[in-house]
Amino acid sequence: MPIIKILPHADYCPQGAEIKANLGDSICEALLENGIEIEHACDMSCACTTCHIVVREGFSSLNEL
């Protein structure tokens, strides 16, 4: 099970967090399922670019979308 480390962000996750994600879930899905409410205006269809994140490690393990 992949683990996502969220660095502290004043608006979205002030304390930072480490969450487990299901294989095949998008990062957006994993964050939302764990109570980290990031903006996602297009219902996760990868069409609007509102759910920006910065991947510092593990980028090569991600799917294209």
N, C-alpha and C positions, 0 to 999 in steps of 0.2 A: 504494500500500500504506500503510494507516494506521500511524502511529507512536504508541506509548503510552509516556509518560514516567512512571516509577515513582519517587516520592520515597522517600528512605531510611526504612526501618522496621526497628527493632531485631530483630523476630522473623521477618519475611518477606523482606526485601531490604535488609540493612544498608547496602550501598553505593549503593542506588538503581540504576536501570537505565533504558535506553531500548530498547524492543523493537518489532519490526515485527509487525503482525497481518494476517491475510488478511481481505479484505472479507467481511462476513457472519459472521465469528467473533464470539463473545461475548468480553467482556473477561476473563471467567473462563477461557475456553478459551485465549486468548492468553497469559495469565499462566502457566497450568499447562504449556502447550507450551514455555515458555521457562524452566522450572525454578523459577518462583516459586509455591511451594506454599501457596496460600490455602485456607482451609477451604471446603468445598462439600458439605455433608451430603446434599443431595437429588439428586446427580448432574446438576447444572445444569438442573433443570427449573423453576427460579424459584419454588419452593414453600416453602423453609425459611428464607430470609433470613440464612443464615450467611455468605455471601460478600460482605459489605459492603465497598464502596469509596467513595472521595470523588472526584468528578469536578470538577476545578477549571477546566478549559477544554475546550471541544468538546462539551458536553452536548447541544447542539441537533443534532449530527451522529449521535447514537446512535439505534438502533431502540428501540421501546417497551420490550421486555424487557431 
